[in-house]
């Protein structure tokens, strides 16, 4: 079971991923968003950074996240961490695009499925 504080963190991660996709839609597509150095890219990176921080807080809290995230999804967080380990002024646009296109949807899907499972338990 996940603590209330970590449930809030998971919800925040899901909402931030949704906001990243709104930024991509606003820019026209993912490529345009990650190449927009003035507006979309910095906002996407800020959302990803906070997602990473929330994820790390969940891990360090000791809650068992294996019920939420598969090993593949956990590897997605490692890709995010490697993206953010560098200098923000020198972000690899192709890596950022890959994370937004390939990693974030699965993370959000896992979180949303977890919350759906909790909701279904409360219904019964």
C-alpha positions as CSV (number, residue, x, y, z in Angstrom):
1,X,0.0,0.0,0.0
2,X,1.1,3.5,-0.7
3,X,1.0,6.3,1.8
4,X,-1.3,9.3,1.3
5,X,1.7,11.6,0.8
6,X,3.0,9.3,-2.0
7,X,-0.4,9.0,-3.5
8,X,-0.3,12.8,-3.8
9,X,3.1,12.6,-5.4
10,X,1.8,10.0,-7.9
11,X,-1.1,12.2,-8.8
12,X,1.2,15.2,-9.3
13,X,3.4,13.1,-11.6
14,X,0.4,12.1,-13.7
15,X,-0.8,15.7,-13.8
16,X,2.6,17.1,-14.9
17,X,2.9,14.5,-17.7
18,X,-0.6,15.6,-18.8
19,X,0.7,19.2,-18.8
20,X,3.7,18.2,-20.9
21,X,1.3,16.9,-23.5
22,X,-0.7,20.1,-23.4
23,X,2.5,22.0,-24.1
24,X,3.2,19.7,-27.0
25,X,-0.3,20.2,-28.4
26,X,0.1,24.0,-28.0
27,X,3.4,23.9,-29.9
28,X,1.9,21.7,-32.6
29,X,3.7,18.4,-31.9
30,X,6.4,16.9,-29.7
31,X,9.3,17.8,-31.9
32,X,8.3,21.5,-32.1
33,X,7.8,21.6,-28.4
34,X,11.3,20.2,-27.5
35,X,12.9,22.5,-30.1
36,X,11.2,25.6,-28.7
37,X,14.0,26.8,-26.5
38,X,12.2,30.0,-25.3
39,X,8.9,28.5,-24.0
40,X,8.0,24.8,-24.3
41,X,11.3,23.1,-23.7
42,X,12.1,24.8,-20.4
43,X,8.6,24.2,-19.2
44,X,8.8,20.5,-20.2
45,X,12.1,20.2,-18.4
46,X,10.7,21.8,-15.3
47,X,7.8,19.4,-15.2
48,X,10.1,16.4,-15.8
49,X,12.5,17.6,-13.1
50,X,9.6,17.8,-10.5
51,X,8.3,14.3,-11.7
52,X,11.8,12.9,-11.1
53,X,12.0,14.5,-7.6
54,X,8.6,13.2,-6.7
55,X,9.5,9.7,-7.9
56,X,12.8,9.8,-5.9
57,X,10.8,10.8,-2.8
58,X,8.5,7.8,-3.3
59,X,11.4,5.4,-3.7
60,X,13.2,6.8,-0.6
61,X,10.0,6.6,1.5
62,X,10.2,2.8,1.4
63,X,6.8,2.3,-0.2
64,X,6.7,-0.7,-2.5
65,X,6.4,0.8,-6.0
66,X,6.6,-2.6,-7.8
67,X,2.8,-2.8,-7.6
68,X,2.6,0.4,-9.7
69,X,5.6,0.3,-12.0
70,X,7.1,-2.5,-14.1
71,X,10.8,-2.9,-14.4
72,X,10.5,-1.4,-17.9
73,X,8.8,1.7,-16.5
74,X,11.4,2.0,-13.8
75,X,14.1,2.0,-16.5
76,X,12.2,5.0,-18.0
77,X,12.9,6.9,-14.8
78,X,16.6,6.1,-15.3
79,X,16.5,7.7,-18.8
80,X,14.9,10.8,-17.3
81,X,17.6,10.9,-14.6
82,X,20.3,10.7,-17.3
83,X,18.7,13.5,-19.3
84,X,18.6,15.8,-16.2
85,X,22.1,15.0,-15.0
86,X,23.6,17.2,-17.7
87,X,23.6,20.9,-18.1
88,X,20.1,22.3,-18.8
89,X,21.7,24.6,-21.4
90,X,22.9,21.6,-23.4
91,X,19.9,19.3,-23.4
92,X,19.8,16.6,-26.1
93,X,16.6,17.4,-28.0
94,X,16.4,13.9,-29.5
95,X,16.7,12.3,-26.0
96,X,14.1,14.7,-24.6
97,X,11.7,13.9,-27.5
98,X,12.2,10.1,-27.0
99,X,11.4,10.5,-23.3
100,X,8.3,12.5,-24.0
101,X,7.2,10.2,-26.8
102,X,8.1,6.8,-25.4
103,X,8.7,6.9,-21.6
104,X,6.2,9.4,-20.2
105,X,3.1,7.7,-21.6
106,X,3.9,4.4,-19.9
107,X,4.6,6.1,-16.6
108,X,1.3,8.0,-16.7
109,X,-0.6,4.8,-17.8
110,X,0.9,2.9,-14.8
111,X,-0.1,5.6,-12.4
112,X,-3.6,6.0,-13.8
113,X,-4.2,2.2,-13.8
114,X,-3.0,2.1,-10.2
115,X,-5.5,4.9,-9.2
116,X,-8.3,3.1,-11.2
117,X,-7.6,0.0,-9.2
118,X,-7.8,1.9,-5.9
119,X,-11.1,3.4,-7.1
120,X,-12.5,0.0,-8.0
121,X,-11.6,-1.3,-4.5
122,X,-13.5,1.6,-2.9
123,X,-16.5,0.8,-5.0
124,X,-16.7,-2.7,-3.7
